[in-house]
């Protein structure tokens, strides 16, 4: 819910910057409107691209278990880390207490 609200706020800031350019009103606020809007929209897009959600099952047999386990702070679920040697990516998979994927 929060990312949606922040996307809306960022978009409103950019629309406000567009209105300021077209009307000539609030020109002094133009840098703040553009910078704030771009910061929110681009930052959220990068965050969404960079931080992938937890996977439930569906492990690729080529992925290697790193042995790392942690409790995900967002969901409170036990999470295992797998490494994909072909792509060089790490995958975070929800597991049970015995380490089996759910």
N, C-alpha and C positions, 0 to 999 in steps of 0.2 A: 504494500500500500504506500509506504513512504517513497519508494522510487517513482511511482506514478505522480505523487504530489510534487516531487522535486522536478520531474520533467515538465509538469504544467507551469511551475514557477519559473523555470528556466526559459520556457517558450514565451511566457508572458513578458519576461524581461527583454527577450529578443524582439517581440512584437512592439513593445514600448520603444525600443531603439529605432525600429523602422518608422513608427509614427513620429518620433522626434526628428528623424531625418527628413521625412516628407513635409511636416508642418513647420519645421524650424523652431518649435517650442521645446523647451527643456534640453537645448543643445549642450548645456553645461553638464548634464547628467549622462550624455551619450556614451562616454568611455566606460562608466560604471555599469550602465545597462548592457552594453555589448560584452564586456569582460565577465560580468556576473552570469549572464545568460549562457555564454559559451562555456564557462567553467562548469556550470551545472549539467548542461546537456552532453558535452563531450566527456566529462568525468563519469557520468552515469553510463554512457555508452561503453567506455573503456572498462568500467567495473563489470558490466554485464558480460562483455566479451572475455575478460581475463579470468574471472572467478566463476568456475563452472559449478553446477549443482551436484549434489551427491548422487551417485548411481545406485540403483537397487538391482542387484543381480546382473545378468547379462555380461558376465566377464568374457573377454576375449582370451582364448587359451594361450596366446603369445605374451600376454601381460605377465610380468614377474612380480610376485609379492615381495615388497621391500621389508616386511616385518614391522613396519611402523604402524602403531595403533594409537588413536586418540579419541577423545569424546568431542564431537563437533559442538562448538559453543552455540551455534545457531539453532540446531535441532536437538541437541542433547543425546545424540545417538553415537554408538561406538562406530568408528570409521577406520577402514584399512586403506593403506596407500599401495597402489600398484603402479608399476613402471612399464611403459610401452617402449621397448627398445627400437622399434622401427621408426616411430615418430618422435621419440624423445620426450614424450608427455607423461605426466603423472595423472593418475585417475584415483578419485576418492570414492570408495564403495562402502555402503552401510553393511556391517556384519553383526552377527549375534555374539554372545559371550564366548563361544568356542571358536570364533574367527571365520565362520562360514558365511558367505554372502547371503543376504536376505532376498 
